Amino acid sequence: MKVDYLIVGAGATGMAFLDVILSETDATVAIVDRRDAPGGHWNDAYPFVRLHQSSCFYGVSSRDLGKNRVSETGYNAGMFELATKYEILHYYQNLMETEYLPSGRVHYFPMSEYLGDGKIRSLLSGEETDVEIGGKLVNAGIWGDITTIPLTHERNFRVDDDVTCIPPNDLPNTAPSFEQFTVIGAGKTAMDSVLWLLERGVDPDNISWVRSSEYWLFQRDNLLPHKEFFFGTMATTEKELESLATSNSVDEHCKNMESCGKWHRIDPDIWPTKFHAAVCSNAEITALRKIKNVIRAGRVLRIEKQRLVMEEGEIPTTGNALYVDCTASGGVALGADAPRVFDGDTINLLMVRMHQPLFSAALIAHMEACVQDEDFKQNSTKLTDFHDTPAQFLTNQLNAFLNQEAWNGNPEIKDWINKCRLNAAHHLLEGMTADDTNKIEVLGRLRPLTARAIANMPKFLGIEPA
Ligand SMILES: Cc1cc2nc3c(=O)[nH]c(=O)nc-3n(C[C@H](O)[C@H](O)[C@H](O)COP(=O)(O)OP(=O)(O)OC[C@H]3O[C@@H](n4cnc5c(N)ncnc54)[C@H](O)[C@@H]3O)c2cc1C
């Protein structure tokens, strides 16, 4: 078989790339994935997972996800809808079946592995297919392969046989047999699990929470890329840029982020050292603070019936709790080993804008289809890596600013970005006209502020200026 592109990975990034290539070129594509259905890790996600951010800028460029509806119930009430796992999987399956395969230009290989050198092997029959790649190999599984998710990760602690410890995936089936719950992990999966238990009526005093670290979190209420929330969202963006332009240290910037309402934390008495960019609403934070039995003694080493053996001591237990393992890493920084996005005959789908992997994949596809200038492609696709700490986040945010400056300098790219539904700002600016003088005034202040931020950030991050 001969195709123009072979995409390895039918997760969200592979699909975002495929969608743009199909609509902007005449190319043929083979797309391969070990999983049985498109959507990547969402296939193995826990049943009560949702997007962290609004559905309006998730998915692929050519089709909306959801109805841009405001949620009326739950911890996200008053904010824009967050698709569930099932909506996301249906969306991708439906795209594949009703759009991509009928185009006659896509060959889809589910339950198959890419072995390299154009070889695809079925995980069931073992049958091998040789694919001649006329154009490029597209690596869409890089992050997926190094990150771990709750269902499939390998625990780094021991669990005695008479103890029940489950991934959050099993919570709805297993929880009814227990009255007490211990959630292990400090990240978004643990937060989701605690919130699920609370929403289903578990008394907060029956939940213990092992948190070996504290995280800064984005405050969803002030991070809403919708025209109705333009001034609120922009107010915190402006404060953020002012802080980046004037801060003398990472801690000073973190403090500013909290006081302007862009970030928050669960425990106001503990200074977080971590930042994975999870997003929580104020209502979620209020609920999470109801858990009073927070166990802070480092990481869990072993769960026994009557005690938790921790890095920093032993905690006696009642012996009848259900343990929920939420310790999968969720993300890993590629660091200095990261490949370039445009790397000869290979395209690596990496993030080129912070926390928007799908926008990044779509933009990379557009550049592949329409941009000939190799220098521009190299200079405007700096990696915005996964991060573990606020300092790492800021180092990557600087790269994101530099990419954005490069895109702004290219009228065709700028126009494409403004129209792309995967670009969060597209929804913020939707319907804006020359009469929206107040909005135009706010936007006018951002560009010079960004330039000052770019100049100041290397000073307090202790890195070379770009
Ligand atoms: C709980 C959660 C909520 C999130 N919410 C948001 C959000 O609101 N907004 C947002 O923008 N982002 C969000 N993200 C981040 C990001 O959008 C998603 O994680 C995204 O789905 C990642 O897609 P991916 O294609 O990079 O990776 P994956 O989903 O891991 O897909 C990669 C695929 O590649 C396949 N693969 C790899 N190597 C091979 C090989 N050799 N042969 C065959 N197949 C291979 C794998 O089987 C896998 O299915 C969220 C992430 C999580 C975990």
The ligand as an ORCA input file, in Angstrom:
! r2SCAN-3c Opt
* xyz 0 1
  C      -8.225     13.466     32.166
  C      -7.678     14.325     31.064
  C      -8.373     15.473     30.691
  C      -7.864     16.291     29.675
  N      -8.562     17.399     29.345
  C      -8.099     18.189     28.345
  C      -8.833     19.355     27.936
  O      -9.872     19.689     28.486
  N      -8.337     20.088     26.911
  C      -7.171     19.762     26.284
  O      -6.766     20.428     25.346
  N      -6.467     18.692     26.673
  C      -6.897     17.894     27.676
  N      -6.173     16.797     28.048
  C      -4.867     16.588     27.408
  C      -4.909     16.033     25.939
  O      -5.867     16.647     25.175
  C      -5.275     14.645     25.847
  O      -4.552     13.930     26.731
  C      -5.133     14.068     24.416
  O      -6.189     13.183     24.297
  C      -3.802     13.409     24.130
  O      -3.867     12.809     22.859
  P      -2.653     12.125     22.170
  O      -3.089     11.777     20.804
  O      -1.451     12.988     22.318
  O      -2.271     10.836     23.047
  P      -3.005      9.443     23.301
  O      -4.401      9.614     23.716
  O      -2.103      8.711     24.248
  O      -2.982      8.705     21.881
  C      -1.827      8.219     21.291
  C      -2.155      6.885     20.664
  O      -1.005      6.446     19.941
  C      -1.013      5.035     19.927
  N       0.333      4.565     19.605
  C       1.520      5.010     20.100
  N       2.553      4.325     19.542
  C       2.011      3.430     18.672
  C       2.553      2.443     17.807
  N       3.871      2.227     17.680
  N       1.702      1.712     17.075
  C       0.375      1.907     17.149
  N      -0.195      2.844     17.957
  C       0.607      3.581     18.707
  C      -1.473      4.672     21.322
  O      -2.067      3.408     21.335
  C      -2.494      5.781     21.646
  O      -3.821      5.341     21.465
  C      -6.647     15.958     29.031
  C      -5.963     14.810     29.415
  C      -6.462     13.996     30.423
  C      -5.685     12.763     30.834
*
